Amino acid sequence: MAKIFFKKTNQILEVDVNVGETLLDAAKKINISEITADCKGNCACGTCHVHIDDKWIDTIEPIYMASLEPYLLEKSKNYNEKLSRLCCQVEIEDAYDGLIVHLLEN
């Protein structure tokens, strides 16, 4: 289990997530409105775009370049080559306990 922190402008939301679930699963557990996940986590829309806190970026698994994730992120508002990820593509590991994720404005 890992504790994940989602940061909004002046608010921090926390949730416990099982290893093997995704950041999208974590966001759904606490009904984060900024993460709509229109494609239901199938890496097809980009509506679960977040920024990983820069202190965590080297810990998180890298983007799988053969997936659609890089293409979808590049087309997204607030794209940041270093920090941007799709929640549906980040699978939780024990090492992610305490992970900070920044929510983006729609």
N, CA, C and O of each residue as an XYZ file, in Angstrom:
424
protein
N       0.848     -1.174      0.000
C       0.000      0.000      0.000
C       0.893      1.237      0.000
O       1.957      1.260      0.618
N       0.434      2.252     -0.704
C       1.166      3.510     -0.775
C       0.200      4.665     -0.537
O      -0.950      4.621     -0.974
N       0.667      5.691      0.152
C      -0.117      6.909      0.356
C       0.290      7.890     -0.751
O       1.469      8.189     -0.941
N      -0.718      8.375     -1.467
C      -0.505      9.309     -2.568
C      -1.139     10.644     -2.191
O      -2.227     10.687     -1.617
N      -0.446     11.731     -2.520
C      -0.932     13.083     -2.232
C      -1.194     13.815     -3.549
O      -0.284     13.993     -4.358
N      -2.430     14.234     -3.754
C      -2.801     15.037     -4.910
C      -2.888     16.482     -4.441
O      -3.629     16.789     -3.507
N      -2.132     17.373     -5.087
C      -2.118     18.783     -4.692
C      -2.913     19.629     -5.670
O      -2.695     19.591     -6.881
N      -3.855     20.404     -5.100
C      -4.565     21.451     -5.835
C      -3.929     22.763     -5.408
O      -2.950     22.755     -4.662
N      -4.453     23.865     -5.855
C      -3.906     25.169     -5.531
C      -3.639     25.342     -4.034
O      -2.496     25.571     -3.639
N      -4.655     25.240     -3.210
C      -4.493     25.431     -1.766
C      -4.978     24.230     -0.967
O      -5.413     24.374      0.175
N      -4.905     23.058     -1.559
C      -5.469     21.877     -0.917
C      -4.623     20.649     -1.238
O      -4.092     20.519     -2.341
N      -4.507     19.755     -0.266
C      -3.829     18.480     -0.484
C      -4.828     17.378     -0.153
O      -5.394     17.336      0.939
N      -5.029     16.496     -1.114
C      -5.913     15.345     -0.939
C      -5.045     14.107     -0.827
O      -4.122     13.930     -1.622
N      -5.321     13.247      0.140
C      -4.506     12.048      0.280
C      -5.362     10.803      0.186
O      -6.540     10.798      0.544
N      -4.731      9.744     -0.310
C      -5.440      8.480     -0.496
C      -4.440      7.332     -0.387
O      -3.291      7.447     -0.816
N      -4.896      6.226      0.191
C      -4.099      5.005      0.231
C      -4.489      4.147     -0.965
O      -5.670      3.970     -1.262
N      -3.477      3.619     -1.644
C      -3.698      2.843     -2.857
C      -2.896      1.554     -2.781
O      -1.763      1.540     -2.300
N      -3.495      0.475     -3.260
C      -2.802     -0.807     -3.295
C      -1.751     -0.841     -4.400
O      -1.936     -0.257     -5.467
N      -0.666     -1.522     -4.132
C       0.349     -1.755     -5.155
C      -0.319     -2.480     -6.319
O      -1.109     -3.402     -6.116
N       0.003     -2.061     -7.533
C      -0.596     -2.662     -8.723
C      -1.751     -1.865     -9.288
O      -2.097     -2.016    -10.460
N      -2.359     -1.006     -8.460
C      -3.382     -0.100     -8.971
C      -2.674      1.071     -9.641
O      -1.446      1.155     -9.601
N      -3.422      1.963    -10.249
C      -2.833      3.109    -10.936
C      -3.158      4.409    -10.205
O      -3.990      4.444     -9.298
N      -2.482      5.469    -10.621
C      -2.817      6.791    -10.086
C      -4.274      7.138    -10.413
O      -4.936      7.830     -9.639
N      -4.764      6.666    -11.540
C      -6.163      6.903    -11.890
C      -7.082      6.222    -10.885
O      -8.085      6.806    -10.475
N      -6.759      5.004    -10.485
C      -7.552      4.324     -9.460
C      -7.567      5.147     -8.172
O      -8.598      5.265     -7.510
N      -6.413      5.712     -7.828
C      -6.313      6.542     -6.621
C      -7.217      7.765     -6.735
O      -7.934      8.101     -5.793
N      -7.183      8.429     -7.886
C      -8.001      9.625     -8.100
C      -9.492      9.300     -8.039
O     -10.279     10.086     -7.511
N      -9.881      8.151     -8.576
C     -11.290      7.741     -8.552
C     -11.771      7.488     -7.128
O     -12.918      7.786     -6.796
N     -10.894      6.936     -6.285
C     -11.278      6.631     -4.905
C     -11.738      7.868     -4.144
O     -12.600      7.784     -3.269
N     -11.153      9.027     -4.487
C     -11.505     10.251     -3.764
C     -12.198     11.276     -4.669
O     -12.284     12.458     -4.336
N     -12.681     10.806     -5.802
C     -13.500     11.624     -6.713
C     -12.872     12.963     -7.072
O     -13.479     14.013     -6.860
N     -11.679     12.930     -7.607
C     -10.999     14.164     -8.014
C     -11.608     14.664     -9.321
O     -11.494     14.009    -10.357
N     -12.245     15.809     -9.267
C     -12.979     16.330    -10.423
C     -12.059     16.759    -11.568
O     -12.485     16.762    -12.723
N     -10.833     17.115    -11.278
C      -9.896     17.545    -12.328
C      -9.444     16.389    -13.221
O      -8.902     16.615    -14.303
N      -9.663     15.165    -12.776
C      -9.254     13.987    -13.546
C     -10.520     13.282    -14.020
O     -11.114     12.483    -13.296
N     -10.924     13.595    -15.262
C     -12.171     13.050    -15.777
C     -12.003     11.663    -16.392
O     -12.943     10.867    -16.377
N     -10.844     11.365    -16.923
C     -10.558     10.047    -17.512
C     -11.682      9.607    -18.445
O     -12.309      8.568    -18.237
N     -11.922     10.401    -19.457
C     -13.017     10.144    -20.389
C     -12.934      8.769    -21.055
O     -13.962      8.182    -21.395
N     -11.722      8.255    -21.241
C     -11.552      6.951    -21.903
C     -11.531      5.795    -20.902
O     -11.274      4.651    -21.277
N     -11.798      6.093    -19.642
C     -11.867      5.078    -18.570
C     -10.525      4.386    -18.314
O     -10.489      3.233    -17.884
N      -9.418      5.097    -18.581
C      -8.100      4.543    -18.278
C      -7.486      3.713    -19.380
O      -6.637      2.863    -19.112
N      -7.895      3.938    -20.610
C      -7.378      3.164    -21.738
C      -6.296      3.875    -22.537
O      -5.977      3.458    -23.651
N      -5.731      4.936    -21.989
C      -4.661      5.700    -22.640
C      -5.085      6.143    -24.043
O      -4.372      5.932    -25.024
N      -6.260      6.761    -24.107
C      -6.781      7.174    -25.400
C      -7.253      8.620    -25.452
O      -7.687      9.084    -26.507
N      -7.177      9.359    -24.313
C      -7.764     10.698    -24.361
C      -6.909     11.806    -23.740
O      -6.996     12.952    -24.182
N      -6.111     11.511    -22.760
C      -5.297     12.540    -22.118
C      -5.981     13.322    -21.020
O      -5.398     14.282    -20.515
N      -7.202     12.954    -20.621
C      -7.923     13.720    -19.611
C      -7.574     13.318    -18.180
O      -8.256     13.723    -17.239
N      -6.533     12.536    -18.015
C      -6.031     12.214    -16.665
C      -4.595     12.734    -16.520
O      -3.802     12.204    -15.742
N      -4.287     13.774    -17.283
C      -2.964     14.403    -17.285
C      -2.692     15.098    -15.948
O      -3.508     15.886    -15.470
N      -1.545     14.798    -15.360
C      -1.090     15.430    -14.119
C       0.403     15.737    -14.252
O       1.054     15.313    -15.207
N       0.922     16.469    -13.296
C       2.371     16.666    -13.185
C       2.853     15.940    -11.942
O       2.306     16.114    -10.853
N       3.871     15.133    -12.115
C       4.523     14.472    -10.996
C       5.419     15.511    -10.322
O       6.113     16.262    -11.007
N       5.412     15.561     -9.005
C       6.262     16.508     -8.293
C       7.717     16.269     -8.690
O       8.156     15.122     -8.782
N       8.457     17.338     -8.925
C       9.825     17.187     -9.424
C      10.735     16.396     -8.480
O      11.741     15.844     -8.924
N      10.405     16.333     -7.204
C      11.202     15.534     -6.263
C      10.992     14.032     -6.481
O      11.787     13.219     -6.009
N       9.933     13.668     -7.187
C       9.577     12.266     -7.400
C       9.836     11.782     -8.812
O       9.780     10.579     -9.069
N      10.114     12.679     -9.723
C      10.147     12.314    -11.141
C      11.172     11.220    -11.450
O      10.938     10.400    -12.339
N      12.285     11.191    -10.746
C      13.295     10.163    -11.007
C      12.935      8.814    -10.382
O      13.557      7.801    -10.701
N      11.947      8.793     -9.504
C      11.502      7.549     -8.866
C      10.431      6.856     -9.700
O      10.353      5.628     -9.722
N       9.619      7.634    -10.378
C       8.494      7.095    -11.152
C       9.002      6.399    -12.407
O       9.947      6.850    -13.054
N       8.351      5.294    -12.731
C       8.698      4.553    -13.944
C       8.664      5.497    -15.146
O       7.808      6.378    -15.213
N       9.576      5.325    -16.085
C       9.574      6.202    -17.266
C       8.391      5.902    -18.184
O       7.771      4.842    -18.100
N       8.101      6.843    -19.046
C       7.032      6.664    -20.034
C       7.426      5.541    -20.982
O       8.562      5.476    -21.454
N       6.474      4.661    -21.251
C       6.668      3.592    -22.222
C       6.461      4.218    -23.597
O       5.329      4.490    -23.998
N       7.549      4.443    -24.310
C       7.513      5.226    -25.542
C       6.681      4.587    -26.660
O       6.243      5.292    -27.568
N       6.455      3.278    -26.614
C       5.657      2.627    -27.652
C       4.157      2.798    -27.406
O       3.340      2.408    -28.240
N       3.796      3.381    -26.261
C       2.378      3.605    -25.972
C       1.928      4.933    -26.582
O       2.730      5.662    -27.166
N       0.657      5.232    -26.442
C       0.123      6.512    -26.911
C       0.379      7.652    -25.936
O       0.134      8.812    -26.267
N       0.865      7.345    -24.747
C       1.029      8.371    -23.716
C       1.851      9.566    -24.183
O       1.392     10.695    -24.014
N       3.040      9.387    -24.762
C       3.806     10.586    -25.178
C       3.045     11.457    -26.173
O       3.071     12.683    -26.066
N       2.374     10.842    -27.131
C       1.602     11.587    -28.130
C       0.465     12.375    -27.479
O       0.270     13.553    -27.781
N      -0.282     11.728    -26.591
C      -1.398     12.388    -25.923
C      -0.921     13.540    -25.037
O      -1.552     14.596    -24.990
N       0.178     13.334    -24.346
C       0.702     14.392    -23.478
C       1.159     15.606    -24.274
O       0.889     16.742    -23.886
N       1.847     15.372    -25.380
C       2.348     16.484    -26.196
C       1.216     17.362    -26.715
O       1.422     18.551    -26.956
N       0.037     16.800    -26.889
C      -1.125     17.543    -27.378
C      -1.906     18.216    -26.251
O      -2.832     18.985    -26.510
N      -1.539     17.931    -25.009
C      -2.290     18.416    -23.851
C      -1.885     19.824    -23.435
O      -0.735     20.237    -23.578
N      -2.872     20.540    -22.917
C      -2.615     21.839    -22.296
C      -1.730     21.581    -21.068
O      -1.880     20.545    -20.420
N      -0.845     22.463    -20.747
C       0.067     22.367    -19.596
C       1.089     21.242    -19.724
O       1.610     20.761    -18.718
N       1.381     20.817    -20.960
C       2.373     19.760    -21.159
C       3.741     20.217    -20.660
O       4.188     21.322    -20.969
N       4.390     19.365    -19.896
C       5.745     19.604    -19.417
C       6.516     18.318    -19.674
O       6.211     17.278    -19.090
N       7.506     18.388    -20.542
C       8.243     17.194    -20.967
C       8.786     16.387    -19.792
O       8.834     15.158    -19.855
N       9.186     17.055    -18.742
C       9.775     16.374    -17.583
C       8.730     15.850    -16.600
O       8.891     14.753    -16.063
N       7.667     16.608    -16.354
C       6.733     16.304    -15.264
C       5.419     15.656    -15.669
O       4.766     15.035    -14.830
N       5.012     15.779    -16.915
C       3.700     15.316    -17.349
C       3.605     13.796    -17.414
O       4.500     13.116    -17.917
N       2.491     13.284    -16.889
C       2.154     11.857    -17.003
C       0.643     11.719    -17.077
O      -0.097     12.612    -16.664
N       0.197     10.600    -17.604
C      -1.211     10.236    -17.561
C      -1.394      9.314    -16.370
O      -0.658      8.340    -16.209
N      -2.378      9.622    -15.535
C      -2.627      8.817    -14.327
C      -2.868      7.349    -14.640
O      -2.487      6.474    -13.864
N      -3.496      7.081    -15.768
C      -3.834      5.700    -16.108
C      -2.608      4.864    -16.442
O      -2.694      3.638    -16.506
N      -1.477      5.508    -16.654
C      -0.276      4.787    -17.066
C       0.767      4.644    -15.964
O       1.828      4.064    -16.194
N       0.487      5.159    -14.781
C       1.429      5.059    -13.662
C       0.897      4.028    -12.674
O      -0.054      4.286    -11.936
N       1.526      2.859    -12.675
C       1.130      1.778    -11.775
C       1.855      1.939    -10.443
O       3.070      2.135    -10.408
N       1.114      1.855     -9.367
C       1.645      2.086     -8.023
C       2.589      0.959     -7.606
O       2.302     -0.224     -7.791
N       3.716      1.364     -7.041
C       4.711      0.451     -6.475
C       4.933      0.858     -5.022
O       4.582      1.969     -4.625
N       5.512     -0.037     -4.231
C       5.820      0.282     -2.830
C       6.680      1.536     -2.722
O       6.518      2.322     -1.789
N       7.589      1.725     -3.666
C       8.507      2.865     -3.636
C       7.808      4.202     -3.829
O       8.424      5.251     -3.640
N       6.522      4.184     -4.205
C       5.787      5.422     -4.453
C       5.069      5.941     -3.211
O       4.319      6.913     -3.300
N       5.283      5.317     -2.064
C       4.644      5.765     -0.833
C       5.079      7.197     -0.524
O       6.265      7.467     -0.338
N       4.111      8.107     -0.471
C       4.388      9.523     -0.241
C       4.432     10.350     -1.515
O       4.701     11.550     -1.462
N       4.174      9.730     -2.654
C       4.213     10.411     -3.945
C       3.303     11.635     -3.953
O       2.179     11.601     -3.454
N       3.820     12.714     -4.533
C       3.062     13.959     -4.674
C       2.761     14.176     -6.151
O       3.658     14.160     -6.993
N       1.478     14.381     -6.446
C       1.006     14.589     -7.804
C       0.288     15.931     -7.856
O      -0.568     16.208     -7.016
N       0.624     16.757     -8.822
C       0.003     18.082     -8.966
C      -1.136     18.015     -9.966
O      -0.947     17.591    -11.106
N      -2.319     18.434     -9.537
C      -3.485     18.492    -10.408
C      -3.408     19.736    -11.272
O      -2.921     20.780    -10.840
N      -3.895     19.611    -12.497
C      -3.845     20.713    -13.446
C      -5.224     21.297    -13.653
O      -6.229     20.599    -13.519
N      -5.272     22.567    -13.977
C      -6.556     23.215    -14.277
C      -7.038     22.729    -15.631
O      -6.252     22.592    -16.568
N      -8.328     22.469    -15.727
C      -8.909     22.006    -17.010
C      -9.002     23.115    -18.002
O      -9.464     22.903    -19.124
